[in-house]
Amino acid sequence: MLALGTGTANAAIYDLINSTSATVNNAFFAKGGTSGTGSGNFDAFLRFNNTGTETGFSSNNGIYSPPTPVYDNVPGNFTFSPLISDFNIYADATSGNVNFDYFQLSLDLLENPNSPEITIQTLELWTSNTANAIYTDFGGATAATKVWELGDNQIDLISAGGGQGNSDYYALFDAALLNSGDYFYIYNIFGSAPPSLVSLNVNGGTGNYPSSPNFEEWGYSSMSAVPVPAAVWLFGTALVGLVGFSKRRKAA
């Protein structure tokens, strides 16, 4: 299995606003841009929504609002923890960008056209034998395994438009990450970084893009989803978009 992408003292900012792709902790992220045909276009399993900073977790356990707003999840059919057995696994030959069998996630960004940029501050992938668990129970009441994390890096993105269900970005992860547990989870924080980190961001002194009022959602390629054509990925293997700046390690 892949080594976890743990944080480092010299973490990087990956600019996927001006660049088309980047490799982050052995996972490949790239711009998509398919036409939006609704959330079912890529089997959405996490929809969340807040302004400024928002936290999403792929569970429909019902904790969505005060007095305990653990997540900014939008309840409904598009927020749940999918079965790992439902994931499509692609052979490495399907993509020119990775050298391992992989699974694919897609990201739909519905940002305001006047401020289409958004920053991923935290991204973690987990597996567990428990469905629709609570993130704060991981490591305690609920057994779970963290299989990948963004660490102290951040990724700057931009909404491509195209309507709901548009795959603005794709990410390819090693299929070996799915070797434990029955259910898959994402824990994701978008938006503004802590004030102590703002001055360390780049991109013309900004590089710290908040979430707009519209929702974001993650999807996965499942047995029922329409596969993404291999040609989408055959646009180059070079690592691009890595902005050569460092930022202080985030507080634990």
Buried (B, 14 or more C-beta within 10 A) or exposed (E): EBEBBEBEEEBBBBBBBEBEBBBBBBBBBBBBBBEBBEBBBBBBBBBBBBEEBBBBBBBBBEBBEEEEEBBBBBEEEBBBBBEBEBBBEBEBEBBEBBEBBBBBBBBBBBBBEEEBBBBBBBBBBBBBEBBBBBBBBBEEEBBBBBBBBBBBBBBBBBBBBBEBBBBBBBBBBBBBBBEBBEBBBBBBBBBBBEEEBEEBBBBEEEBBBBBBEBBBBBBBBBEEBEEBEEEBBEEEBEBBBBBEBBBEBBEE
